[in-house]
Amino acid sequence: MAKPEGREKLMTVAEVAALMRVSTMTVYRLIKARDLPAVRIGKSYRLREGDVDRYLASRYTQAG
């Protein structure tokens, strides 16, 4: 099923932490430092998949 136009998957802090292989506290620190944009829904945060991808791409460095 195709995603409606303009809609993007929202990820939990735990999902982002698992993807980045860091602790959830590290993700919260990135949100607080405004390095990683997040949306507050109730008492929890959600992060757009595209924002996470852009953050990772901007931090990517080639080894060697």
N, C-alpha and C positions, 0 to 999 in steps of 0.2 A: 504494500500500500504506500503510495507516494505521500510525502509530507506536504501539508498545505503551504502555499507560497508565503515566505516571510516567517515561517515557524522553524525553530531550531530546537534540538534536544537540550533539555536542561539536565545537568548532572549534579549529584549530591557532592558534598565535600569528601565523603568517603570514596566515592567513585573516582573523583579527580586524584585523590591521594594514591589510590591503587594504580591508576594509569601512570602517574608520575613516579611511582615507587618511593614516595615520601610519607611522612606521618600526616595525620589530619591536622595537627597543630601547625605544621609547615604551611599547609594550604590556608589556614586561618590567618597566619602571619602575612602571607602574600595578599590576601584580601584586605587586611587592615592597612598594609602599606600601599594599597591601591595599585599593586603590580598586576593583580588579577581581578578583573571586574566581576562582581557578583550581584545577584538580586536577592533581597531578603524576602522570604515568604514565611510569614508567621514568625517563629523563633529560629528558623533554620535558613541557610543560604543555599542558593542554586547558582550554578555557573553554566553559561552557554558553551556548548561544545566548540563552537567556532572561536570563542575567546580563549579557551584552553589551548586549542590548536595553534592560534596565533602567538600565544605566550611561549609555548614550547618551540615554535619555529624561530622566534626572535632570540631564544637562548641557545639555539643549536650551534655547536662549533665542531669543526672537522678535526679529529684526532690525527696526530702524525705530522 
